[in-house]
Amino acid sequence: QQQVKQSPQSLIVQKGGISIINCAYENTAFDYFPWYQQFPGKGPALLIAIRPDVSEKKEGRFTISFNKSAKQFSLHIMDSQPGDSATYFCAAGGGGGADGLTFGKGTHLIIQP
Amino acid sequence: NAGVTQTPKFRVLKTGQSMTLLCAQDMNHEYMYWYRQDPGMGLRLIHYSVGEGTTAKGEVPDGYNVSRLKKQNFLLGLESAAPSQTSVYFCASTVGQGLEQYFGPGTRLTVT
């Protein structure tokens, strides 16, 4: 079974700090690695995504770091704000397969004011 | 442009009852998916479709059936509901594999 392992399960960060969430995957055929943000009672929404031809992608305060040889990728949230408090999911997909995304189990992030 | 919509938003079933969840998208997407979300489990793929008239099994298909008679609609059926099917169900669509999936707001189903 294809797996994406995500850590930590929960994370508390002070306002203005850096939030870091890590993921590891097994299937080397994956070629699309998105991060989704989910607020309570809402569906997941795409935050940022990366493909394995680059090692880093930055959009505003959000950065994905990607290590192809280690099969790991991480989300960094700079200058974390209370509005960033949500559940974050990493995922992996593509590689020629049409069978959706394989998700990590999620990280519940709380940004304390 | 409503994106992905799901009907109903909430439902309570008794064990053994049946129901159908409706997903509709207005983005002309070929690919559609049904996921279930359980606490601490992330999202798991139930069934998916790569185009009108096609369906395929995902990671956890047992107890569910699907149909894609129209490109814009993807139906998820529970023929005989079980308490283990208590979950939040999300539908998603995308224009192609390896591209952004757009999620609906979810259906919270409780089976007693």
Boltz contact constraints between the chains, C-beta under 6 A:
constraints:
  - contact:
      token1: [A, 32]
      token2: [B, 98]
      max_distance: 6.0
  - contact:
      token1: [A, 43]
      token2: [B, 90]
      max_distance: 6.0
  - contact:
      token1: [A, 43]
      token2: [B, 103]
      max_distance: 6.0
  - contact:
      token1: [A, 43]
      token2: [B, 104]
      max_distance: 6.0
  - contact:
      token1: [A, 43]
      token2: [B, 105]
      max_distance: 6.0
  - contact:
      token1: [A, 43]
      token2: [B, 106]
      max_distance: 6.0
  - contact:
      token1: [A, 44]
      token2: [B, 103]
      max_distance: 6.0
  - contact:
      token1: [A, 46]
      token2: [B, 100]
      max_distance: 6.0
  - contact:
      token1: [A, 94]
      token2: [B, 98]
      max_distance: 6.0
  - contact:
      token1: [A, 98]
      token2: [B, 50]
      max_distance: 6.0
  - contact:
      token1: [A, 98]
      token2: [B, 97]
      max_distance: 6.0
  - contact:
      token1: [A, 99]
      token2: [B, 48]
      max_distance: 6.0
  - contact:
      token1: [A, 100]
      token2: [B, 33]
      max_distance: 6.0
  - contact:
      token1: [A, 100]
      token2: [B, 45]
      max_distance: 6.0
  - contact:
      token1: [A, 100]
      token2: [B, 48]
      max_distance: 6.0
  - contact:
      token1: [A, 103]
      token2: [B, 42]
      max_distance: 6.0
  - contact:
      token1: [A, 103]
      token2: [B, 43]
      max_distance: 6.0
  - contact:
      token1: [A, 104]
      token2: [B, 42]
      max_distance: 6.0
  - contact:
      token1: [A, 105]
      token2: [B, 40]
      max_distance: 6.0
  - contact:
      token1: [A, 105]
      token2: [B, 42]
      max_distance: 6.0
  - contact:
      token1: [A, 106]
      token2: [B, 42]
      max_distance: 6.0
